[in-house]
């Protein structure tokens, strides 16, 4: 196209596209920004805001992490902080040249509202002994900028407690990922990348570099289900080495969550290298109690039945310690199902609904026999 026609072409562009180009936004990205249901796909890069006061950096990281974790679209994000989509794109991209003071005041207002709403939505979670133990460990990990390992039997509430701790301690500072039983190190890298907004179509090297830029000493990475990443004897622990690299380069705090078999496998013959690599940073693992009591069960049960009878309490404690049944996970399941039965029958929930739900389950377990 002749040079003399460029100015004419620019004046004929739609105002929104021209504004986006002036803001340094690639026209190919404009459709994504304008799509109401398109999630935020800008990788978090903490260096974008390093020139700002720490309080503002924390607010921006919080907003970015919330947008990713909650799957917010650009329209939803813009409405939440009362700014247009183009401005929010530039803020998260690190190209915004306006007043961050005003933007951060708006983000702080949204954060207060979001936290109030989350308190209502999180009413199904109840503090118990397991949570208090994990809360101390994770507070210690973050406060000391350290690296810890938390092990416990399946079903005692490790994942639920970690997610609740994340909610209470600023999601902008905490990244939580739950490991998968397939895919190995590449699968784990993609999970972490997705959790911090990094593109999962890049090469593994590029992805890892971008992930590292999303962490610093003020953030903590929590990796759940690490038992999926323990290699068989004699093989390199690639996934765990990758996590170690993220921690060592970025300086972030780190906590591994896993079942008790992690400790058993680490100490088996042939795994001494892997054991040294992990425990050299985490020291001895924290092991959650494997025997649950009324103190663990009653805070949950009272959300459904304010005054559980001694009989119901005894049964719930027994279920919480039944490994085959599912432990605390099954207690929550039974309470929820009993609540549904009561609702279907238009009755107030009581222990008969809990026992009836369990009986129905037992019947189906054995082919529906009565």
N, C-alpha and C positions, 0 to 999 in steps of 0.2 A: 504494500500500500504506500503511495507517495507520502512523504513526510508532511506536506502541506495539508493533508486530509486528516491527520491525527487529532488536531485540535477540534475540528468539526465533529469527528467521531466521539470524542470525549463529552462534548456538550449534548450529544444525542443519547448518551447512556441514561438509564433510569436513575433517578436520584439516589435510591438505596444502594445500587451497585457502585455509583460514583463515590458515595460516602464510604463504602466499604473499602474501595481501592485507595482512597485518601488515608484511611486508617491502617493501611498496610495489610489488608486481608486479601488473600488470594481469591479471585472470583470463583475458583472451583470449590472453595470452602463455604461460599455464601449460601448455597442451597442447603448445606448441612446445618448452618446456623439458623436458617429460617424454617427448617422442618420442626414442627412442634414436638414430635415424638422422638427426635434424634438425641441420643445421649451425649454427654460431654466427652469428647475424645481428644482432649488436649493433655499430653503427659504432664504430670506435676514436676516442675523444675524449681526447686527452692531458691536457686540462684537468681531467679527473675525478680525476687523481692528483697534481696539481701541489703539493698540501700535504704530500706525502710526500718522504722523502729520495730523492735521485737514483737510488741503487742500487735502491730498491724500485720507483720509476717504471720503470726499465729492465726489471726482472723482469716486471712486469705487462704492459708493452708487448710483451715477448718472448712471454709466454704467449698474449696476445690474437692476435698475429700468427701464431704457430704454429697456433693453433686454426683460424684462417681459412685459412691456406696449406695445411694438411694436411687440411682438410675434417672436422675433429673434430666429433662430436656432443656434446650436453650430458652424456650418460651417460659417454662416453669421457673428456671433460675432467674431470668430477667424480672419476672413478676415478683419473685420473692424478695429481691433487694431493691426493687423500684428503679431499675436502670434498663436501658434498651439492650438488646442482644448483642449488638455490635460493640458496645462499650464493655460488656462483660467478657466478650471474646478477647478484647485487647487486655483487660485486667488479668485474665488467667494466662494469656499468652506472654505477658510481660512487655507489651508494647504500648501500654496506656500512658499518656502524657499529661492527664488531668490530675485533679486533686485526689490523692489516695485518702486524705483525711475524711472527705465526704463519703467516699465509697465505703470506707471501713466503718464509719458511723452507721451507715445503712445495713452493712453486714452484721454489725453487733446487735442492731435492733431485731433483725431476722433470727439471729442465733438465740436471743432470749425467748422469742416466740416458739422457735423450734424445740427448745429444751422444755418449755412448759407442756407442749403437746406430747413430747416423748415421755414425760413423767406419767401422763395419763395412759398412753399406749403400753407402757412397760409395767402396768399394774399386775400383770400375770407373773412377774418375777418376784420371788420372795428371798430375802437374805436368809441364808442358813450357814451352818458351820463351814461347809465346803467353800461357799462364796467368801466368807470372811478370811479363810486361810489363803485362798487364791488372791484376794484383794491385797493382803499384806505382801505376798510374794511379788505381785506385779507392781505394786507401789515401790517396793524395794528395788526391783529391776530398773524401773524408770528413774527413781531417785538417785540411784548409784550409777546410772548409765551403764548398767551391767548386762550380763547374759545368764539366763537361768533355764533350767529344765524342770517342768512340772509333769509328774507321772501319776496316773491313777487308773483304776479299773474302768472298763467301759460302762457307761450308764450312771456314773456318779455325779455328772453335771459339769464336767470340765469346760465343754464348749459353750454351754449356756452362761456359765459364770464369766468366761473370758469375754463374751460378747457384751454382757452387762457391764463389766469393768470398762470396756471400750466406750460404751455409751456414756458412762458417768465421768470419764476422764478425758473428754475432748477428742472426738473422732478425728479432728485435724492432726492430732499428734500420734494416733494409733492406727496401724494397718493390721488387719486380721485376715488371714487366709486359712482355709480348711483344705488340707491335702487330699489328693485323690489316689485311689489304689492303682491307677494305671497312668502311664505316660512318663514316669520318672522325672528327671531333672527338668526336661523341657516343659512338661506339664506344670510343674511347680513354678517355673519362671513365668509362664503365661498367666498363671493365677495371680502372682504378685504384680505383674505388669498391668493386668486388668484392674487390680485394686488401686493403682495409682495413676490410671489413665494413660498408660503407655501403649502404643500400637502393638498388637500381637501379630502383625504381618511382617514386621521387620526381622532381620536375622537375629539369631540368639545373642551374638556379640553386641549388636546395636541395642537390643532389648535390655540386656543386662546393664549396659552403660547408662541407658535412660532410667532404669529402675534405681540405680545407685544415686543418680541426681535427685531422686524424689525423697531421699532420706538424709538426715543429719543428726547430730547428737541430741536434738530436742524431740526426736520421734522414736517410736518403738514398733518393731515388727514382731507380731505373734504368729507363729506357724503351728497350726493344729494338725493332729494325726501324723506326726513325723514317723511313726512306725512303718508307714508306706514307703519311706525313702531309705530304709536300712537295707543295704545290699547283702547278698549272700556272702559267705566267708570267702575272703581272698580278693573281692572286687572293691574298686574305689567307691567311696560314698560321694558320688558326683553331686547329687542334690544338696547334701549337707555341706559340701565344700563350697557350693554356689552361695548358700545362705551365709556361710562364714565370710565369704568375700564381700557380700553386701554390707555385712556388719563391720568388717575390718576397714573397708575403704570409706564408708559414709560416717562411721562412728555412732550409728544408731544403737539403741538398746534392743535386746533380742530375747525372746522367750519361746522355747520349744514346749509344745504340749503333746503328750503321747500316752499310750497305755503302758502298763507295767512290763509288758514283754520287751519294751525298748531297752530297759536296764538289763534284762536277761540276755538279750541278743548282743548288746554292746560288750558284755563281759565274756562272751563265748570265745573259745580258742580261735585264733585267726583274725579277730576283730580288734586287736590291741591298738592298731593305728587309729582306727575310727574312734575308739574309746578315748584315746589321748586327745584327739582333735576336738572332741566335744567337751569332755570334762575339763580339759585344760582351760576352757573359757567359762564353763558353767559351774565348775566345782561339783560337789555332790548334788544329785537331783533332789528336788522336793517331792516327797511321795505323799499323796493325799490318803486319808484314812479309807480303809476298805470295809469298815464296819459302820453302817449308818444307824443313827439312833432317832429318838423322838425329836431331838433338836434339829435334825436335818429334814424331817418329814413334816412336822406340824406347821412351820411357816408357809409351806405350800398348801397343805390341806385346808388351813383356815381361810384361804382366799375363796374356797368353795363352800365349806361348811364351818362357820365361825367357831362352833364348839363341838369338835369331833368327840364321839364317845370313846371310852377306853377300848372297847372292842374294835372300833374302826381304826384307832391309832395303832393298836397291836398288829392288825392285819396290814396296814400300810407300811409299817416298819419291816414286817416280814417280806413284803413284796420288794421293798427297797434293798433288801439284802439277798434277793433271789437272782443269782447271776443268769440262770436260764430264762427267767421271765423278762429281764431287762433292767432290773434295779430301779433307780430313781426315775429313769425315763418312762418306765411302765407305770409308776405311781401317777405321774402327770397325765399319761394317756388314759388311765382308768378314771381319774377325776374328771377329765374333759368329756369322756364318753358318758359317764354317769350324768353329767350336767346336760348333755344332749338328750338322754333318755327322759330326764325330768321335764325338759322343755317340750319334747314331743308329747308328753302326757299332761302338759299344762299343770305341772305340780312344782312345788318348791323342792329344790334338791335336798335330799337327805341320804343317809348311809345305805338305805335299801336300793337306791339307784346305782350306787357304786358297786355293791355286791352283785346286783342283777347284771350289770355290764360285764363284770368279771366272769360270771357264770355263762353268759352268752359266748364270751370268747373261748372259754374252756370247752364248751360243747363243739364249737366250730373247729377247734384244734384237733378233736378226735372224730372228725367226719360228720359233725352235726348230731352225734348220738345223744339221746336223752337219758 
